[in-house]
Amino acid sequence: MSDQTRRDFLRHTTAAAATFSAGCATTPPAARLTKRGPLIVSTWGFGKPANELALKVLQDGDSALDAVEQGVRLVESSGNTSVGLSGKPNAAGVVQLDACIMNGLGHQAGSVGGVEGVVHPISAARLVMEKTPHVMLVGAGAHWFAEQNGLEVRDGQVDKANYREWLAKQEKSSPVKGDKPENHDTIALIILDANGNLAGGCSTSGWGGKVPGRVGDSPIIGSGLYVDNEVGAAGATGLGENVMRYCASYQVVENMRHGMSPTEACAEAIRRIARTDPQGMNLAINFIAIDKQGRFGAAGTQANFPYSVTTPDFSEVRKGQGLSRAIQKEGGNE
């Protein structure tokens, strides 16, 4: 074979190999997800109807952010005893609400904390994200902002009937150091849409009987919720003080960044906290997670933590990986 012929052969062989390699390259994640459809994961069994509404919103052509908001709003108005104005009052007899929302696209976030009388704090959080240069508004300012932007609000007055019922079950009228709330839950809802984009939201009425003004992990970005559009999303439920001291949802996402599956990422975040915290596994915290590849999982310090998963193919309540034998009653439907 002449040198010219050899050069022509090598040139054509190299070009053919490059074409073959390009044709066999891994399909981009977004393309795979378009065929698979969206994925919604939320905390607790009461998250399942929220997931199903969020899926319908997505299938109607709206955004992941719209789906998160509408799903969480459903729980806020459902009569849930841990989310929305039907939640447990604080030590002054007033329900104070916390919520946050994150959009993976643009890494946007908004939240409200310690807000009274706002029927849908998740919507107030979204307005903070989209209509202000801020990330978080609290208390009376958050109430004023929600009202100014047309959200349904009520006077933040003592709910006497709810308060008397709650007080009858308590030995103390306010928590002290070392106390843990009973049957208190949070709705955290995270979504991976068909285009491979992530979003999430979190909402709660907080610890029943809490000191007025107490804010938990739910409205704190990186604690109750964290979304990174390159990696995944995570949400928390349980005793907020034990989540926020460790920026735990951020930890879960970073664990996924380093190659862990969603379940492994949740479990390792808990183990890391337990290695440091004097309470060990007696932390009362649970996490859900989704990664960019469409995998999902959950883990908690209780043995029976339920979480809800919805796709176009199925919608069900599953049990997260338990890292202790502790059993906790689901409080949101109490």
Buried (B, 14 or more C-beta within 10 A) or exposed (E): EEEEEEEEEEEEEEEEEEEEEEEEEEEEBEEEBBEBBBBBBBBBBBBBBBBBBBBEBBEEEBBBBBBBBBBBBBBBBBEBBBBBBBBBBBBBBBBBBBBBBBBBBEEBBBBBBBBBBBBBBBBBBBBBBEEEEEBBBBBEEBBEBBBEBEBEBEEBEBBEEBBEEBBEEEEEEBBEEEEBBBBBBBBBBBBBBBBBBBBBBBBBBBBBBBEBEBBBBBBBBBBBBBBBBEBBBBBBBBBBBBBBEBBBBBBBBBBBBEEBBBBBBBBBBBEBBBEEBEBEBBBBBBBBBBBBBBBBBBBBBBBBBBBBBBBEEEBEBBEBBBBBEBEBEBBBBE
